[in-house]
Amino acid sequence: MLERIELNGPEELRTAAAEALKRSESFRGERAAVQSQIASGELARPQEPVSDPAQVGRRVFDAGGWESLPGSLVRSEGDPPTGDTAADEAYAGAGLTYFFFRDEYGRNSIDDRGMGMDATVHYGTRFNNAFWTGRRMVYGDGDDFLFTRFTKNLDIMAHELSHGVIQYEANLEYEYQSGALHESFADVFGALVKQRSFGQDAKEADWLIGADVLIGGSYAMRSLKAPGTAYLNHSVLGDDPQGATMDEYQDVGYYNDRGGVHLNSGIPNHAFYLAAMELGGFAWQRAGRIWYGALCHHLQRDADFQTAAAVFVQVAREEFGPGSLEEKAVAKGWREVKVL
């Protein structure tokens, strides 16, 4: 999206997009360094939890429009609302994500050891992004032309926090198909946190990511239900470039979206959507449990789509039994996106 803004946006937004791309790549570098430390064992999780699972441990900082982290502390765990919308949304979003993973999957925070959840809001000027740096959340306020503040959608906050969960589990390499799986897991959990918060079953959910952050009533950032339709004929962004099946897979080089991590994540996203719809009910209870189990216990760092699809089917079989509805639904989803 930022690349398209840099190419097609009004002059004042092109400069902001170029700066956001630069900062975003820097954050990705920080996150990659943390992932490498985890993979090598240099950065290990504590052997024992550092806090009680009942305690979230949130802290929200305000960068005040600067690009230095963490900023000034404005709210800690248990403090009353600040009155700053972005700060209070970041606090609430961290809590809803924390309790989703704790209550549904028994997870104790991002690292499963009670890691504190830090976030910085009001990062930079007209910064069009949100980021998990490997250690904290960072939220921009948007440019108020294409994007509003990135704390406005729970699914975006949960998506970014889920990158932290992913780094402490399968720690998927952030490039090519493993990177697209990384992005897809974050989208899946982002959607599920939102659905659980709203009490929506699979049929009631909109399956959109960022519908309120991308300005314009008919636009969202991504769609799990129909990849490639989140935005169409947008004056700056054009059409959503995602594909839904392997027929639309984009075999691009590393320097194009790190091998298409956002472009191709629509394929595993859609496989999850299809499985969840086949199963019905609350998507986090069966389909989500299968995806979480695969992330935590079976996937390797360099997994591709075919390897991952086989793992999801295996986990469904282990969790719910050979020939179960769950196993069949997962296999069907991956067949329909033409991976299996």
Backbone as numpy.savetxt, mean C-alpha at the origin, in Angstrom:
# Nx Ny Nz CAx CAy CAz Cx Cy Cz
2.37 8.51 -12.09 1.55 9.72 -12.09 2.41 10.98 -12.09
3.42 11.00 -11.24 4.28 12.18 -11.17 5.00 12.42 -12.49
5.39 11.34 -13.17 6.05 11.49 -14.47 5.11 12.17 -15.46
3.83 11.80 -15.42 2.87 12.40 -16.35 2.62 13.86 -16.02
2.60 14.18 -14.73 2.44 15.59 -14.34 3.62 16.40 -14.84
4.82 15.82 -14.72 6.03 16.54 -15.16 5.98 16.79 -16.66
5.37 15.88 -17.41 5.30 16.02 -18.86 4.14 16.90 -19.31
2.97 16.73 -18.66 1.74 17.30 -19.19 1.09 18.37 -18.33
1.59 18.57 -17.11 0.93 19.48 -16.20 1.22 20.94 -16.49
0.45 21.83 -15.86 0.76 23.26 -15.94 2.18 23.51 -15.44
2.77 24.59 -15.90 4.19 24.85 -15.61 4.50 24.80 -14.12
3.63 25.42 -13.30 3.92 25.47 -11.87 3.87 24.09 -11.23
3.08 23.17 -11.82 3.01 21.81 -11.28 4.15 20.94 -11.78
4.68 21.24 -12.96 5.78 20.44 -13.48 7.00 20.54 -12.58
7.27 21.73 -12.09 8.41 21.91 -11.19 8.20 21.14 -9.90
6.98 21.22 -9.35 6.68 20.50 -8.11 6.76 18.99 -8.33
6.31 18.52 -9.51 6.36 17.09 -9.81 7.80 16.61 -9.91
8.65 17.40 -10.54 10.06 17.02 -10.65 10.71 16.90 -9.28
10.39 17.85 -8.40 10.94 17.80 -7.05 10.37 16.61 -6.28
9.08 16.34 -6.45 8.46 15.20 -5.77 9.07 13.89 -6.24
9.35 13.78 -7.55 10.00 12.58 -8.07 11.37 12.39 -7.43
12.10 13.48 -7.32 13.44 13.41 -6.71 13.36 12.97 -5.26
12.44 13.57 -4.50 12.31 13.21 -3.09 11.77 11.79 -2.94
10.83 11.40 -3.80 10.26 10.06 -3.73 11.33 9.00 -3.98
12.20 9.26 -4.94 13.27 8.31 -5.22 14.23 8.23 -4.05
14.45 9.36 -3.39 15.30 9.36 -2.20 14.69 8.51 -1.10
13.37 8.64 -0.89 12.70 7.83 0.12 12.75 6.35 -0.25
12.59 6.05 -1.55 12.70 4.65 -1.97 14.09 4.11 -1.68
15.09 4.96 -1.86 16.45 4.54 -1.53 16.61 4.24 -0.06
16.02 5.07 0.79 16.06 4.82 2.24 15.37 3.50 2.56
14.20 3.29 1.94 13.46 2.06 2.20 14.23 0.84 1.71
14.85 0.96 0.54 15.64 -0.14 0.01 16.81 -0.47 0.93
17.42 0.56 1.52 18.53 0.32 2.45 18.06 -0.45 3.67
16.89 -0.09 4.19 16.34 -0.82 5.33 16.04 -2.26 4.94
15.45 -2.44 3.74 15.15 -3.80 3.29 16.42 -4.63 3.17
17.48 -4.03 2.66 18.76 -4.75 2.54 19.31 -5.13 3.90
19.19 -4.23 4.87 19.65 -4.52 6.23 18.86 -5.65 6.85
17.56 -5.69 6.58 16.73 -6.78 7.09 17.12 -8.09 6.42
17.29 -8.05 5.10 17.64 -9.27 4.36 18.97 -9.85 4.80
19.93 -8.98 5.12 21.26 -9.44 5.53 21.33 -9.83 6.99
20.31 -9.47 7.75 20.33 -9.73 9.19 20.95 -8.62 10.00
21.44 -7.58 9.32 22.04 -6.45 10.02 21.01 -5.72 10.88
19.78 -5.65 10.36 18.69 -5.04 11.11 17.69 -6.14 11.45
17.70 -6.58 12.67 16.84 -7.68 13.09 15.74 -7.18 13.99
14.61 -7.86 13.93 13.53 -7.54 14.85 13.92 -7.96 16.26
13.43 -7.24 17.26 13.68 -7.69 18.64 13.17 -9.12 18.85
13.86 -9.88 19.66 13.41 -11.24 19.94 12.09 -11.26 20.69
11.91 -10.28 21.55 10.68 -10.17 22.34 9.98 -8.86 22.00
8.65 -8.82 22.11 7.92 -7.58 21.85 8.42 -6.44 22.74
8.49 -5.25 22.15 8.94 -4.09 22.92 7.77 -3.37 23.56
6.55 -3.76 23.21 5.38 -3.15 23.84 4.22 -4.12 23.81
3.25 -3.88 24.66 2.04 -4.67 24.74 1.21 -4.46 23.47
0.63 -5.53 22.89 -0.18 -5.36 21.68 -1.35 -4.40 21.86
-1.77 -4.17 23.10 -2.87 -3.23 23.33 -2.44 -1.78 23.15
-1.14 -1.52 23.15 -0.62 -0.16 23.04 -0.11 0.09 21.62
-0.71 1.08 20.94 -0.34 1.33 19.55 1.01 2.03 19.44
1.24 3.04 20.24 2.51 3.75 20.19 2.64 4.72 19.04
1.59 5.53 18.82 1.61 6.49 17.71 2.26 7.81 18.11
2.98 8.40 17.16 3.48 9.77 17.29 3.33 10.46 15.93
2.81 11.68 15.96 2.65 12.44 14.73 3.48 13.72 14.83
4.24 13.98 13.79 5.11 15.16 13.72 4.65 16.07 12.59
4.96 17.34 12.70 4.60 18.33 11.70 5.88 18.92 11.10
6.08 18.70 9.79 7.27 19.23 9.12 7.13 20.71 8.77
5.91 21.23 8.87 5.70 22.66 8.65 6.06 23.14 7.25
5.94 22.25 6.27 6.26 22.63 4.89 7.72 22.48 4.52
8.55 22.09 5.48 9.96 21.85 5.21 10.18 20.40 4.79
11.38 20.09 4.34 11.71 18.74 3.91 12.68 18.06 4.86
12.63 18.43 6.12 13.46 17.78 7.13 12.57 16.93 8.03
13.10 15.79 8.44 12.35 14.84 9.27 13.02 14.70 10.63
12.25 14.47 11.69 10.81 14.17 11.64 9.90 15.39 11.71
10.40 16.57 12.09 9.55 17.72 12.32 9.24 17.87 13.80
8.26 18.69 14.12 7.90 18.95 15.52 6.81 17.99 15.98
7.01 17.38 17.14 6.01 16.46 17.67 4.74 17.23 18.03
3.60 16.78 17.49 2.34 17.47 17.76 1.31 16.57 18.44
1.49 15.24 18.36 0.53 14.35 19.03 1.19 13.02 19.31
1.04 12.56 20.55 1.54 11.25 20.97 0.37 10.36 21.35
0.66 9.09 21.55 -0.39 8.12 21.88 -1.20 8.59 23.09
-2.52 8.60 22.91 -3.42 8.98 23.99 -3.72 10.45 24.08
-3.00 11.29 23.34 -3.26 12.73 23.36 -4.59 13.04 22.66
-5.24 14.14 23.05 -6.47 14.55 22.38 -6.17 15.05 20.97
-7.19 15.16 20.11 -6.98 15.69 18.76 -6.32 17.06 18.79
-5.53 17.31 17.77 -4.79 18.58 17.69 -5.61 19.69 17.05
-6.62 19.32 16.27 -7.33 20.31 15.47 -6.73 20.48 14.09
-5.55 19.91 13.87 -4.92 19.90 12.54 -5.44 18.65 11.82
-6.20 18.85 10.75 -6.87 17.73 10.09 -5.90 16.65 9.66
-4.81 17.01 9.01 -3.85 16.01 8.53 -3.22 15.24 9.67
-2.84 15.94 10.74 -2.22 15.28 11.88 -3.18 14.30 12.53
-4.43 14.70 12.68 -5.40 13.82 13.32 -5.80 12.66 12.42
-5.83 12.88 11.11 -6.09 11.78 10.18 -4.95 10.78 10.20
-3.71 11.26 10.26 -2.56 10.35 10.31 -2.59 9.51 11.57
-2.97 10.12 12.68 -3.08 9.42 13.96 -4.16 8.35 13.87
-5.34 8.73 13.36 -6.44 7.78 13.27 -6.13 6.66 12.28
-5.53 7.00 11.14 -5.22 5.99 10.14 -4.23 4.96 10.64
-3.24 5.41 11.41 -2.28 4.46 12.00 -2.99 3.52 12.96
-3.91 4.05 13.75 -4.63 3.21 14.69 -5.51 2.18 14.01
-6.26 2.60 12.99 -7.13 1.67 12.29 -6.33 0.58 11.59
-5.18 0.92 11.05 -4.32 -0.07 10.41 -3.74 -1.02 11.45
-3.28 -0.48 12.56 -2.72 -1.29 13.64 -3.74 -2.31 14.12
-4.94 -1.85 14.43 -5.95 -2.75 14.99 -6.47 -3.74 13.96
-6.45 -3.39 12.69 -6.79 -4.35 11.65 -5.84 -5.54 11.69
-4.54 -5.26 11.63 -3.57 -6.35 11.62 -3.56 -7.11 12.95
-3.77 -6.41 14.05 -3.77 -7.08 15.35 -4.98 -7.98 15.51
-6.16 -7.44 15.25 -7.39 -8.16 15.54 -7.69 -9.24 14.51
-7.31 -9.04 13.27 -7.62 -10.03 12.24 -6.52 -11.07 12.07
-5.26 -10.69 12.24 -4.17 -11.60 11.95 -3.20 -11.79 13.11
-3.52 -11.20 14.28 -2.69 -11.39 15.46 -1.34 -10.71 15.40
-1.23 -9.65 14.62 0.06 -8.99 14.42 0.25 -7.86 15.42
1.45 -7.75 15.99 1.78 -6.69 16.95 2.58 -5.59 16.24
1.86 -4.70 15.58 2.41 -3.54 14.89 3.16 -3.95 13.61
3.85 -3.00 13.05 4.46 -3.16 11.73 5.46 -4.31 11.71
6.31 -4.39 12.72 7.34 -5.43 12.74 6.93 -6.66 13.53
5.69 -6.70 14.01 5.17 -7.79 14.85 5.88 -7.89 16.19
6.56 -6.82 16.58 7.24 -6.77 17.87 6.88 -5.48 18.63
5.82 -4.81 18.21 5.38 -3.62 18.93 6.05 -2.34 18.49
6.56 -2.30 17.28 7.23 -1.10 16.76 6.33 0.12 16.87
6.88 1.24 17.32 6.14 2.49 17.34 5.77 2.94 15.93
4.67 3.67 15.83 4.17 4.11 14.53 4.31 5.63 14.44
5.35 6.09 13.77 5.63 7.51 13.62 5.20 8.00 12.24
4.65 9.20 12.21 4.24 9.81 10.94 4.60 11.29 10.95
4.96 11.79 9.79 5.20 13.22 9.61 4.22 13.75 8.57
3.51 14.82 8.92 2.57 15.46 8.01 3.11 16.81 7.57
2.46 17.39 6.57 2.85 18.70 6.02 4.31 18.70 5.57
4.69 17.59 4.91 6.06 17.48 4.41 6.18 18.25 3.09
7.15 19.14 3.02 7.43 19.86 1.79 6.31 20.82 1.40
6.48 21.41 0.24 5.50 22.35 -0.32 4.85 21.73 -1.54
3.54 21.57 -1.49 2.78 20.98 -2.60 3.32 19.60 -2.96
3.70 18.84 -1.94 4.30 17.52 -2.18 3.19 16.52 -2.48
3.23 15.96 -3.70 2.18 15.05 -4.17 2.55 13.59 -3.94
2.67 13.20 -2.68 2.96 11.80 -2.42 2.82 11.50 -0.93
2.77 10.21 -0.65 2.87 9.69 0.72 3.86 8.55 0.66
4.60 8.34 1.76 5.70 7.39 1.70 5.94 6.69 3.02
6.27 5.41 2.93 6.89 4.67 4.02 8.39 4.68 3.75
9.17 5.27 4.63 10.61 5.41 4.38 11.41 4.18 4.78
10.77 3.22 5.40 11.46 2.09 6.01 11.40 2.17 7.52
11.10 3.39 8.02 11.06 3.60 9.47 9.87 4.46 9.92
9.30 5.24 9.01 8.22 6.15 9.38 7.36 6.47 8.16
6.19 7.04 8.43 5.32 7.53 7.38 5.59 9.01 7.13
5.47 9.41 5.87 5.60 10.81 5.47 4.43 11.14 4.55
3.74 12.23 4.85 2.58 12.63 4.06 2.74 14.05 3.53
2.51 14.20 2.22 2.46 15.53 1.63 1.05 16.08 1.66
0.94 17.38 1.45 -0.37 18.04 1.45 -1.01 18.10 0.07
-0.30 17.65 -0.97 -0.82 17.79 -2.32 -0.71 19.21 -2.82
-1.06 19.39 -4.09 -0.94 20.71 -4.71 -2.27 21.46 -4.77
-3.36 20.80 -4.31 -4.71 21.37 -4.33 -5.19 21.67 -5.75
-4.53 21.10 -6.74 -4.99 21.20 -8.13 -5.32 19.80 -8.65
-4.37 18.89 -8.51 -4.58 17.49 -8.86 -4.83 16.63 -7.63
-4.10 16.92 -6.57 -4.17 16.10 -5.35 -4.44 16.98 -4.14
-5.23 16.45 -3.23 -5.37 17.07 -1.92 -4.46 16.32 -0.94
-4.60 16.59 0.34 -3.70 15.99 1.33 -3.79 14.47 1.27
-2.66 13.81 1.46 -2.58 12.36 1.29 -3.03 11.59 2.53
-3.44 12.29 3.56 -4.05 11.63 4.72 -5.56 11.53 4.58
-6.13 12.03 3.50 -7.59 12.10 3.37 -8.20 10.73 3.16
-7.46 9.80 2.57 -7.98 8.45 2.33 -7.30 7.44 3.24
-8.09 6.71 4.00 -7.57 5.65 4.86 -6.83 4.60 4.05
-7.32 4.28 2.86 -6.67 3.23 2.07 -5.25 3.61 1.68
-4.99 4.89 1.44 -3.62 5.32 1.13 -2.73 5.18 2.35
-3.21 5.61 3.51 -2.40 5.49 4.72 -2.11 4.03 5.03
-3.13 3.17 4.93 -2.94 1.75 5.20 -2.03 1.11 4.16
-2.14 1.54 2.91 -1.24 1.04 1.86 0.21 1.31 2.24
0.51 2.54 2.61 1.89 2.89 2.91 2.40 2.18 4.15
1.58 2.10 5.18 1.99 1.38 6.39 2.19 -0.10 6.10
1.42 -0.64 5.16 1.58 -2.05 4.80 2.92 -2.33 4.14
3.51 -1.32 3.50 4.88 -1.51 2.99 5.82 -1.90 4.13
5.57 -1.35 5.31 6.38 -1.72 6.46 6.18 -3.16 6.87
4.93 -3.61 6.88 4.64 -5.02 7.18 5.35 -5.92 6.18
5.26 -5.56 4.91 5.87 -6.37 3.85 7.38 -6.47 4.05
8.03 -5.35 4.42 9.49 -5.38 4.56 9.93 -6.30 5.69
9.08 -6.47 6.70 9.44 -7.34 7.82 9.00 -8.79 7.62
8.34 -9.07 6.50 7.92 -10.45 6.23 8.62 -10.96 4.96
7.94 -11.06 3.84 8.59 -11.56 2.62 9.68 -10.61 2.14
9.58 -9.32 2.51 10.62 -8.34 2.15 10.87 -8.36 0.64
9.79 -8.35 -0.12 9.86 -8.48 -1.57 10.74 -7.41 -2.20
11.59 -7.84 -3.11 12.45 -6.89 -3.82 11.59 -5.92 -4.61
11.94 -4.64 -4.55 11.09 -3.61 -5.13 11.49 -3.32 -6.58
11.25 -4.33 -7.42 11.53 -4.19 -8.85 10.85 -5.31 -9.60
10.47 -5.03 -10.85 9.87 -6.01 -11.74 8.67 -6.70 -11.06
8.50 -8.00 -11.26 7.29 -8.66 -10.76 7.25 -8.75 -9.24
8.39 -8.96 -8.60 8.38 -8.98 -7.13 7.98 -7.61 -6.58
8.41 -6.54 -7.27 8.01 -5.20 -6.86 6.54 -4.94 -7.10
6.01 -5.47 -8.20 4.57 -5.34 -8.46 3.77 -6.10 -7.41
4.27 -7.25 -6.97 3.62 -7.96 -5.87 3.69 -7.14 -4.59
4.82 -6.50 -4.35 5.00 -5.63 -3.19 3.91 -4.54 -3.20
3.76 -3.86 -4.34 2.74 -2.82 -4.46 1.34 -3.40 -4.32
1.12 -4.58 -4.87 -0.20 -5.19 -4.80 -0.58 -5.57 -3.38
0.34 -6.17 -2.63 0.05 -6.46 -1.23 -0.37 -5.19 -0.49
0.34 -4.09 -0.74 0.02 -2.83 -0.07 -1.37 -2.34 -0.47
-1.72 -2.47 -1.75 -3.06 -2.09 -2.20 -4.13 -2.98 -1.57
-3.87 -4.28 -1.56 -4.84 -5.22 -0.98 -5.11 -4.89 0.48
-4.07 -4.75 1.27 -4.28 -4.45 2.69 -4.86 -3.05 2.87
-4.47 -2.10 2.02 -5.07 -0.78 2.08 -6.57 -0.84 1.88
-6.99 -1.60 0.86 -8.42 -1.76 0.60 -9.12 -2.47 1.74
-8.48 -3.49 2.30 -9.11 -4.27 3.37 -9.26 -3.46 4.66
-8.26 -2.66 4.99 -8.37 -1.81 6.18 -9.56 -0.87 6.02
-9.71 -0.29 4.84 -10.85 0.61 4.59 -12.16 -0.15 4.68
-12.24 -1.32 4.06 -13.48 -2.08 4.07 -13.88 -2.49 5.48
-12.90 -2.92 6.27 -13.21 -3.31 7.65 -13.66 -2.10 8.46
-13.02 -0.96 8.26 -13.39 0.25 8.98 -14.82 0.66 8.67
-15.24 0.48 7.41 -16.59 0.87 6.99 -17.60 -0.27 7.12
-17.14 -1.46 7.51 -18.04 -2.60 7.65 -18.59 -3.08 6.32
-17.79 -3.00 5.26 -18.24 -3.35 3.92 -17.84 -4.77 3.55
-18.77 -5.51 2.94 -18.39 -6.79 2.39 -17.85 -6.58 0.97
-17.43 -7.68 0.35 -16.75 -7.57 -0.94 -17.62 -6.90 -2.00
-18.92 -7.19 -1.97 -19.81 -6.63 -2.98 -20.12 -5.16 -2.73
-20.10 -4.74 -1.48 -20.40 -3.34 -1.15 -19.21 -2.41 -1.40
-18.01 -2.94 -1.34 -16.80 -2.12 -1.42 -16.62 -1.53 -2.82
-15.96 -0.37 -2.89 -15.68 0.22 -4.21 -14.37 -0.27 -4.81
-13.49 -0.85 -4.01 -12.23 -1.42 -4.46 -11.33 -0.36 -5.13
-11.46 0.88 -4.69 -10.64 1.96 -5.20 -9.60 2.38 -4.18
-8.48 2.85 -4.67 -7.43 3.43 -3.83 -7.31 4.91 -4.18
-7.41 5.76 -3.16 -7.18 7.19 -3.35 -8.29 7.94 -4.06
-9.54 7.52 -3.85 -10.66 8.16 -4.55 -10.89 9.60 -4.11
-10.50 9.95 -2.89 -10.69 11.31 -2.41 -9.44 12.16 -2.50
-8.30 11.54 -2.74 -7.04 12.28 -2.81 -6.80 12.84 -4.21
-7.12 12.05 -5.23 -7.04 12.55 -6.61 -8.30 13.37 -6.87
-8.14 14.65 -7.03 -9.27 15.58 -7.08 -10.09 15.34 -8.35
-11.41 15.30 -8.16 -12.34 15.04 -9.26 -13.20 13.84 -8.91
-14.51 14.01 -8.95 -15.42 12.98 -8.44 -15.35 11.65 -9.15
-14.89 11.61 -10.39 -14.88 10.36 -11.15 -13.49 9.73 -11.21
-12.57 10.21 -10.37 -11.20 9.73 -10.44 -10.77 9.05 -9.15
-9.88 8.07 -9.30 -9.16 7.46 -8.18 -7.75 7.18 -8.67
-6.90 6.72 -7.77 -5.52 6.43 -8.16 -5.38 5.04 -8.76
-6.10 4.05 -8.19 -6.07 2.69 -8.72 -7.40 2.01 -8.44
-7.71 1.01 -9.24 -8.90 0.19 -9.03 -8.50 -1.28 -9.03
-8.84 -2.00 -7.97 -8.61 -3.44 -7.94 -9.69 -4.17 -8.72
-10.87 -3.59 -8.76 -11.99 -4.19 -9.48 -11.78 -4.14 -10.98
-11.30 -3.01 -11.46 -11.14 -2.82 -12.90 -9.87 -2.02 -13.19
-8.70 -2.64 -13.04 -7.45 -1.92 -13.33 -7.48 -1.32 -14.73
-6.99 -0.10 -14.83 -7.03 0.59 -16.11 -8.18 1.56 -16.25
-9.04 1.63 -15.22 -10.22 2.52 -15.28 -10.28 3.50 -14.13
-9.26 3.56 -13.28 -9.32 4.43 -12.10 -9.47 5.89 -12.52
-8.85 6.25 -13.62 -9.06 7.58 -14.20 -8.95 7.45 -15.72
-9.85 8.13 -16.41 -9.89 8.09 -17.87 -10.06 9.50 -18.41
-9.36 9.80 -19.48 -9.47 11.12 -20.13 -9.16 12.26 -19.16
-8.26 12.02 -18.23 -7.87 13.08 -17.29 -7.06 14.13 -18.04
-7.29 15.39 -17.74 -6.67 16.47 -18.49 -5.14 16.47 -18.40
-4.60 15.96 -17.31 -3.15 15.91 -17.12 -2.63 14.48 -17.15
-3.32 13.57 -16.47 -2.83 12.20 -16.31 -3.19 11.29 -17.47
-4.17 11.69 -18.29 -4.59 10.83 -19.38 -5.41 9.67 -18.87
-5.07 8.45 -19.31 -5.78 7.25 -18.90 -4.93 6.41 -17.95
-5.60 5.75 -17.04 -4.95 4.83 -16.11 -4.20 3.77 -16.92
-2.88 3.61 -16.72 -2.10 2.69 -17.56 -2.08 1.25 -17.07
-2.72 0.94 -15.96 -2.64 -0.42 -15.43 -3.37 -1.42 -16.31
-2.88 -2.65 -16.29 -3.57 -3.75 -16.92 -4.16 -4.68 -15.88
-5.15 -5.49 -16.30 -5.82 -6.40 -15.39 -5.41 -7.85 -15.58
-4.83 -8.19 -16.74 -4.42 -9.56 -17.01 -3.04 -9.56 -17.67
-2.47 -10.75 -17.81 -1.15 -10.86 -18.42 -1.15 -10.45 -19.89
-2.32 -10.41 -20.52 -2.40 -9.90 -21.88 -1.99 -8.43 -21.94
-2.11 -7.74 -20.81 -1.80 -6.31 -20.75 -0.51 -6.04 -19.95
0.26 -7.09 -19.72 1.51 -6.94 -18.97 2.47 -6.03 -19.72
3.13 -5.14 -18.99 4.05 -4.18 -19.62 5.48 -4.53 -19.24
6.19 -5.06 -20.21 7.58 -5.50 -20.01 8.49 -4.31 -20.24
8.74 -3.56 -19.17 9.51 -2.32 -19.29 10.82 -2.45 -18.51
11.75 -1.55 -18.79 13.05 -1.58 -18.14 13.02 -1.06 -16.72
14.13 -1.24 -16.04 14.22 -0.87 -14.63 13.92 0.60 -14.40
14.38 1.46 -15.29 14.23 2.90 -15.07 12.85 3.42 -15.44
11.98 2.54 -15.85 10.57 2.88 -16.04 9.79 2.24 -14.90
9.58 3.00 -13.83 8.80 2.51 -12.70 9.42 1.26 -12.08
10.76 1.23 -12.06 11.50 0.08 -11.51 11.03 -1.25 -12.11
10.81 -1.22 -13.40 10.36 -2.42 -14.08 8.86 -2.61 -14.04
8.13 -1.51 -13.83 6.67 -1.59 -13.88 5.99 -2.01 -12.59
6.55 -1.61 -11.44 5.97 -2.07 -10.17 4.56 -1.54 -9.96
4.29 -0.31 -10.40 2.93 0.22 -10.31 2.11 -0.15 -11.54
2.74 -0.20 -12.69 2.02 -0.52 -13.92 1.42 -1.92 -13.87
2.20 -2.88 -13.37 1.78 -4.28 -13.43 1.14 -4.80 -12.15
1.11 -3.98 -11.10 0.48 -4.44 -9.85 -1.02 -4.64 -10.01
-1.60 -4.08 -11.07 -3.02 -4.30 -11.32 -3.37 -5.76 -11.55
-2.42 -6.54 -12.03 -2.70 -7.96 -12.33 -2.90 -8.76 -11.04
-1.95 -8.76 -10.08 -2.23 -9.45 -8.81 -3.36 -8.78 -8.03
-3.52 -7.45 -8.16 -4.65 -6.79 -7.51 -5.97 -7.40 -7.98
-6.08 -7.58 -9.29 -7.33 -8.08 -9.84 -7.54 -9.55 -9.47
-6.46 -10.31 -9.39 -6.59 -11.70 -8.95 -7.17 -11.76 -7.54
-6.71 -10.88 -6.65 -7.27 -10.85 -5.30 -8.73 -10.46 -5.34
-9.07 -9.43 -6.09 -10.46 -8.99 -6.19 -11.36 -10.15 -6.65
-10.93 -10.86 -7.69 -11.74 -11.96 -8.21 -11.92 -13.07 -7.17
-10.86 -13.40 -6.45 -10.96 -14.42 -5.40 -11.90 -13.96 -4.30
-11.77 -12.70 -3.88 -12.61 -12.17 -2.82 -14.08 -12.15 -3.23
-14.36 -11.78 -4.46 -15.74 -11.75 -4.94 -16.31 -13.15 -5.05
-15.50 -14.09 -5.46 -15.95 -15.48 -5.55 -16.32 -16.02 -4.18
-15.57 -15.63 -3.16 -15.82 -16.10 -1.80 -16.95 -15.34 -1.14
-17.11 -14.06 -1.46 -18.14 -13.24 -0.85 -17.84 -12.92 0.61
-18.76 -12.22 1.25 -18.58 -11.86 2.65 -17.50 -10.82 2.83
-16.93 -10.78 4.02 -15.88 -9.81 4.32 -14.55 -10.32 3.76
-13.96 -9.55 2.88 -12.80 -10.02 2.12 -11.59 -10.29 2.99
-11.50 -9.61 4.15 -10.32 -9.79 5.00 -10.35 -11.12 5.75
-11.52 -11.76 5.82 -11.63 -12.95 6.66 -11.09 -14.21 6.01
-11.24 -14.34 4.71 -10.72 -15.53 4.03 -9.67 -15.17 2.98
-10.04 -14.41 1.98 -9.05 -14.04 0.96 -7.88 -13.28 1.60
-8.19 -12.32 2.46 -7.13 -11.56 3.12 -6.24 -12.43 3.98
-6.84 -13.39 4.68 -6.04 -14.28 5.53 -5.08 -15.12 4.68
-5.53 -15.54 3.52 -4.67 -16.31 2.63 -3.50 -15.46 2.15
-3.79 -14.24 1.75 -2.72 -13.34 1.27 -1.72 -13.04 2.40
-2.24 -12.81 3.60 -1.36 -12.52 4.73 -0.49 -13.74 5.05
-1.08 -14.92 5.03 -0.32 -16.14 5.30 0.78 -16.36 4.29
0.49 -16.09 3.02 1.51 -16.24 1.98 2.64 -15.25 2.20
2.29 -14.02 2.55 3.31 -12.99 2.78 4.24 -13.37 3.92
3.68 -13.93 4.98 4.46 -14.15 6.20 5.22 -15.47 6.23
4.80 -16.45 5.45 5.36 -17.79 5.67 5.92 -18.48 4.43
5.66 -18.00 3.24 6.02 -18.79 2.07 6.76 -18.04 0.97
6.44 -16.80 0.72 7.01 -16.10 -0.43 8.49 -15.78 -0.23
9.25 -15.92 -1.30 10.65 -15.52 -1.31 10.77 -14.09 -1.82
11.89 -13.44 -1.56 12.08 -12.03 -1.91 11.92 -11.76 -3.40
12.34 -12.71 -4.23 12.34 -12.48 -5.67 11.17 -13.16 -6.37
10.10 -13.42 -5.65 8.96 -14.13 -6.23 8.41 -13.41 -7.45
8.05 -14.18 -8.48 7.35 -13.61 -9.63 5.87 -13.98 -9.54
5.08 -13.59 -10.52 3.64 -13.80 -10.44 3.28 -15.28 -10.39
3.92 -16.09 -11.23 3.58 -17.52 -11.25 3.93 -18.19 -9.93
5.10 -17.88 -9.40 5.49 -18.44 -8.11 4.52 -18.02 -7.03
4.16 -16.73 -7.01 3.25 -16.22 -6.00 1.88 -16.86 -6.12
1.38 -16.99 -7.34 0.06 -17.60 -7.53 0.02 -19.01 -6.96
1.07 -19.79 -7.23 1.13 -21.15 -6.69 1.16 -21.14 -5.17
1.85 -20.16 -4.59 1.91 -20.05 -3.13 0.55 -19.70 -2.56
-0.17 -18.78 -3.17 -1.50 -18.42 -2.67 -2.43 -19.63 -2.69
-2.38 -20.41 -3.76 -3.21 -21.61 -3.84 -2.80 -22.61 -2.76
-1.50 -22.76 -2.55 -0.99 -23.66 -1.51 -1.49 -23.24 -0.13
-1.41 -21.95 0.17 -1.85 -21.46 1.48 -3.34 -21.67 1.66
-4.12 -21.42 0.61 -5.56 -21.65 0.69 -5.85 -23.11 0.99
-5.09 -24.01 0.38 -5.27 -25.45 0.62 -4.90 -25.80 2.06
-3.79 -25.25 2.54 -3.34 -25.53 3.91 -4.32 -24.98 4.94
-4.83 -23.77 4.69 -5.70 -23.11 5.66 -7.11 -23.69 5.67
-7.62 -24.04 4.48 -9.04 -24.38 4.38 -9.31 -25.78 3.85
-8.26 -26.50 3.45 -8.42 -27.88 3.04 -8.34 -28.07 1.53
-7.82 -29.25 1.10 -7.75 -29.56 -0.33 -9.13 -29.56 -0.96
-9.25 -28.94 -2.12 -10.52 -28.91 -2.82 -11.54 -27.96 -2.22
-11.13 -27.16 -1.25 -12.05 -26.23 -0.59 -12.49 -25.12 -1.54
-13.59 -24.47 -1.20 -14.05 -23.32 -1.97 -12.97 -22.26 -2.04
-12.24 -22.08 -0.93 -11.20 -21.07 -0.89 -10.07 -21.39 -1.87
-9.64 -22.64 -1.89 -8.58 -23.03 -2.83 -9.04 -22.82 -4.27
-10.27 -23.21 -4.56 -10.79 -23.07 -5.92 -10.93 -21.60 -6.32
-11.37 -20.77 -5.38 -11.56 -19.34 -5.68 -10.24 -18.66 -5.97
-9.21 -18.99 -5.19 -7.90 -18.38 -5.40 -7.32 -18.83 -6.74
-7.40 -20.12 -7.03 -6.88 -20.62 -8.30 -7.63 -20.00 -9.48
-8.94 -19.87 -9.33 -9.75 -19.28 -10.40 -9.35 -17.83 -10.65
-9.12 -17.08 -9.57 -8.71 -15.69 -9.73 -7.43 -15.55 -10.51
-6.45 -16.38 -10.19 -5.16 -16.31 -10.90 -5.27 -16.84 -12.33
-6.17 -17.80 -12.56 -6.39 -18.24 -13.94 -7.02 -17.13 -14.77
-7.97 -16.42 -14.18 -8.69 -15.39 -14.94 -7.79 -14.21 -15.32
-6.74 -13.97 -14.54 -5.79 -12.92 -14.94 -4.65 -13.51 -15.79
-4.78 -14.80 -16.11 -3.91 -15.49 -17.06 -2.48 -15.66 -16.56
-2.35 -15.81 -15.23 -1.05 -16.14 -14.65 -0.91 -17.66 -14.55
-1.98 -18.34 -14.17 -1.97 -19.81 -14.11 -2.63 -20.40 -15.36
